[in-house]
């Protein structure tokens, strides 16, 4: 999902991922570069920021 831009990496939880940490980071960087899914927005709001703001869509 991260590779397709359908999910973002929560870096605070990466330590639990062991050896796959770098794969998640690289997958997100690729999705950002290709502007896939979530990253296709002009000004994407990170999910944790959206929830914290209490906004309704």
KEPAGU-943109 format. One line per 4 residues: for each residue y negated, z negated, x negated of N, C-alpha, C. Coordinates in Angstrom, 3 decimals, m for minus. Layout:
Y,Z,X,Y,Z,X,Y,Z,X | ...
This chain:
1.187,0.000,m0.823,0.000,0.000,0.000,m1.256,0.000,m0.870 | m1.236,m0.749,m1.954,m2.397,m0.798,m2.850,m2.645,0.583,m3.443 | m1.596,1.238,m3.871,m1.701,2.560,m4.490,m2.303,3.589,m3.536 | m2.067,3.428,m2.235,m2.582,4.355,m1.227,m3.950,3.948,m0.699
m4.507,2.836,m1.200,m5.807,2.369,m0.741,m5.748,1.653,0.593 | m4.562,1.252,1.024,m4.402,0.570,2.305,m4.408,m0.948,2.163 | m4.480,m1.438,0.930,m4.549,m2.873,0.658,m5.331,m3.076,m0.628 | m5.945,m4.241,m0.755,m6.671,m4.582,m1.976,m5.936,m5.707,m2.687
m6.184,m5.835,m3.973,m5.522,m6.850,m4.784,m6.314,m8.152,m4.714 | m5.652,m9.214,m4.356,m6.241,m10.556,m4.387,m5.931,m11.123,m5.768 | m6.883,m11.011,m6.671,m6.631,m11.394,m8.064,m6.254,m12.871,m8.218 | m6.719,m13.729,m7.318,m6.395,m15.147,m7.438,m4.903,m15.420,m7.233
m4.171,m14.478,m6.660,m2.737,m14.658,m6.439,m1.873,m13.861,m7.420 | m2.486,m13.133,m8.327,m1.715,m12.281,m9.236,m0.813,m13.057,m10.186 | m1.179,m14.260,m10.535,m0.351,m15.014,m11.489,1.066,m15.233,m10.961 | 1.235,m15.238,m9.650,2.560,m15.409,m9.054,3.385,m14.123,m9.097
2.776,m13.027,m9.503,3.465,m11.732,m9.496,4.202,m11.429,m10.792 | 4.033,m12.252,m11.791,4.737,m12.045,m13.052,4.406,m10.707,m13.698 | 5.444,m9.957,m14.024,5.296,m8.715,m14.780,4.619,m7.596,m13.992 | 4.533,m7.718,m12.678,3.959,m6.631,m11.880,2.438,m6.698,m11.755
1.812,m7.725,m12.335,0.360,m7.878,m12.247,m0.375,m6.604,m12.648 | m0.020,m6.074,m13.790,m0.697,m4.885,m14.317,m0.484,m3.677,m13.403 | 0.676,m3.580,m12.782,0.944,m2.470,m11.865,m0.001,m2.509,m10.673 | m0.236,m3.703,m10.137,m1.158,m3.842,m9.007,m2.582,m3.460,m9.406
m3.010,m3.918,m10.561,m4.366,m3.624,m11.025,m4.540,m2.125,m11.255 | m3.563,m1.501,m11.879,m3.631,m0.055,m12.130,m3.597,0.735,m10.826 | m2.773,0.303,m9.880,m2.674,0.996,m8.593,m4.005,0.927,m7.848 | m4.655,m0.235,m7.873,m5.941,m0.365,m7.205,m7.003,0.491,m7.895
m7.013,0.504,m9.205,m7.976,1.316,m9.950,m7.806,2.797,m9.613 | m6.566,3.250,m9.490,m6.294,4.640,m9.134,m6.798,4.956,m7.725 | m6.532,4.070,m6.789,m6.990,4.264,m5.409,m8.517,4.300,m5.347 | m9.167,3.437,m6.101,m10.639,3.434,m6.152,m11.160,4.759,m6.696
m10.563,5.186,m7.800,m10.996,6.432,m8.453,m10.833,7.633,m7.522 | m9.733,7.654,m6.772,m9.461,8.763,m5.855,m10.126,8.578,m4.487 | m10.774,7.409,m4.278,m11.437,7.078,m3.020,m10.464,7.207,m1.840 | m9.328,6.550,m1.986,m8.297,6.579,m0.951,m8.470,5.413,0.011
m8.178,5.637,1.272,m8.132,4.588,2.285,m9.364,3.706,2.300 | m9.164,2.424,2.075,m10.228,1.427,2.066,m11.365,1.836,1.138 | m11.039,2.433,0.024,m12.025,2.792,m1.002,m12.802,4.050,m0.659 | m12.535,4.666,0.467,m13.257,5.868,0.892,m14.580,5.515,1.577
m14.847,4.246,1.793,m16.099,3.814,2.405,m17.229,3.855,1.379 | m18.446,4.086,1.852,m19.597,4.076,0.949,m19.835,2.700,0.342 | m19.683,1.668,1.144,m19.922,0.305,0.675,m18.828,m0.607,1.239 | m17.634,m0.554,0.664,m16.529,m1.336,1.222,m16.789,m2.837,1.145
m16.479,m3.540,2.214,m16.598,m4.998,2.265,m15.204,m5.563,2.050 | m15.067,m6.382,1.036,m13.766,m6.942,0.724,m13.275,m7.779,1.907 | m11.988,m7.772,2.189,m11.451,m8.474,3.356,m11.844,m9.950,3.408 | m11.802,m10.631,2.266,m12.145,m12.059,2.250,m13.622,m12.279,2.552
m14.488,m11.332,2.174,m15.915,m11.436,2.510,m16.142,m11.168,3.995 | m15.412,m10.199,4.530,m15.523,m9.885,5.955,m15.120,m11.087,6.805 | m13.995,m11.689,6.467,m13.532,m12.855,7.231,m14.491,m14.032,7.104 | m15.027,m14.239,5.912,m15.948,m15.343,5.678,m17.237,m15.170,6.484
m17.647,m13.935,6.677,m18.899,m13.675,7.396,m18.764,m13.937,8.901 | m17.534,m13.923,9.416,m17.324,m14.168,10.837,m17.739,m13.003,11.714 | m18.001,m11.844,11.125,m18.404,m10.674,11.896,m17.281,m10.157,12.738 | m17.637,m9.612,13.877,m16.655,m8.923,14.730,m16.969,m7.435,14.636
m15.938,m6.649,14.583,m16.121,m5.209,14.446,m16.195,m4.531,15.784
